[in-house]
Amino acid sequence: GEFKQIHVREEEKLELTKLVSRVPIPVKEGVEEPSSKVNVLLQAYISRLKLEGFALVADMTYIQQSACRLMRALFEVALKRGWAALSSKILAICKMVEKRTWGSQSPLRQFGSIPEVII
């Protein structure tokens, strides 16, 4: 329900297809599916991939803001219910979204001023 208004536009399909091959976690759905678009754009945001289309940049911003809020809400629910293992996993995902760094990458990546070759 949160991303109902996200639709795949015809002019975005080519760029989404390119992004699918560049994101680290494989996307099973086709690029025509809105859920696939949300998945790809969130992974692209965390991976710090550059986008070309203005509409995709706007959608990515909306998805990023919503994902942060949703992850924090899920974390709170899991924490209140005493689900420690789930709370830990959701917190890790929340930190990945907020810091734009995958869990397997160096924490230095969150600092934009450090050159990529050093990291």
C-alpha positions in Angstrom: 0.0 0.0 0.0 2.8 2.5 0.7 4.0 2.6 -2.9 0.7 2.4 -4.8 1.3 5.6 -6.7 4.6 4.4 -8.1 4.1 3.4 -11.7 6.5 2.3 -14.4 6.6 4.8 -17.2 7.4 3.7 -20.8 10.5 6.0 -20.9 11.9 4.6 -17.7 12.0 0.9 -18.8 15.4 1.2 -20.6 17.1 2.8 -17.6 15.4 0.3 -15.2 16.7 -2.6 -17.3 20.2 -1.2 -17.0 19.9 -0.7 -13.3 18.7 -4.3 -12.8 22.0 -5.5 -14.1 23.9 -3.2 -11.8 22.2 -3.8 -8.4 23.8 -6.3 -6.1 20.7 -8.3 -5.2 18.9 -10.0 -8.2 15.4 -8.8 -9.0 13.1 -11.6 -10.0 10.2 -9.6 -11.4 10.3 -7.8 -14.7 10.9 -4.1 -15.0 7.2 -3.5 -15.8 6.2 -4.3 -12.2 6.0 -1.4 -9.8 7.3 -3.6 -7.0 10.4 -4.3 -9.1 10.9 -0.6 -9.7 10.8 0.1 -6.0 13.2 -2.7 -5.3 15.7 -1.6 -8.0 15.5 2.1 -7.0 16.1 1.3 -3.3 19.1 -0.9 -4.1 20.4 1.8 -6.5 20.0 4.4 -3.7 22.0 2.3 -1.2 24.6 1.5 -3.9 24.9 5.2 -4.8 24.2 4.6 -8.4 23.6 7.6 -10.6 20.3 8.0 -12.4 19.6 9.8 -15.7 15.9 10.4 -15.7 14.3 13.2 -13.6 11.2 11.1 -12.9 13.4 8.2 -11.6 15.3 10.6 -9.4 12.0 11.9 -7.9 10.7 8.4 -7.4 14.0 7.4 -5.8 13.8 10.3 -3.3 10.2 9.3 -2.4 11.1 5.7 -2.0 14.2 6.5 0.1 12.2 8.7 2.5 9.4 6.2 2.8 11.8 3.3 3.3 13.6 5.0 6.2 10.3 5.7 7.9 8.9 2.1 7.2 12.1 0.4 8.5 12.0 2.5 11.7 8.4 1.6 12.2 9.1 -2.1 11.6 12.0 -1.9 14.0 9.8 -0.4 16.7 7.1 -3.1 16.3 9.7 -5.9 16.5 11.4 -4.3 19.5 8.1 -3.8 21.4 7.1 -7.4 20.8 10.5 -8.7 22.0 11.6 -10.2 18.7 15.4 -9.7 19.2 16.7 -11.5 16.1 14.2 -9.7 13.8 14.9 -6.4 15.5 18.6 -6.8 14.8 18.0 -7.6 11.2 15.6 -4.8 10.6 18.0 -2.4 12.4 20.8 -3.5 10.0 18.6 -2.8 7.0 17.5 0.5 8.4 21.2 1.5 8.9 22.0 0.4 5.3 19.2 2.7 3.9 20.1 5.7 6.1 23.9 5.4 5.6 23.7 4.3 1.9 26.1 1.5 2.6 25.6 -2.2 2.3 26.4 -4.3 5.4 29.2 -6.0 3.6 31.0 -2.8 2.7 33.5 -0.7 4.6 31.9 1.8 7.1 34.2 4.4 5.6 32.0 4.5 2.5 29.4 6.6 4.3 31.8 9.5 4.3 31.5 11.1 0.8 34.9 12.9 1.0 37.0 9.8 1.1 38.1 8.7 -2.4 36.8 5.3 -3.6 40.3 3.9 -4.1 41.1 4.3 -0.3 37.9 2.5 0.7 
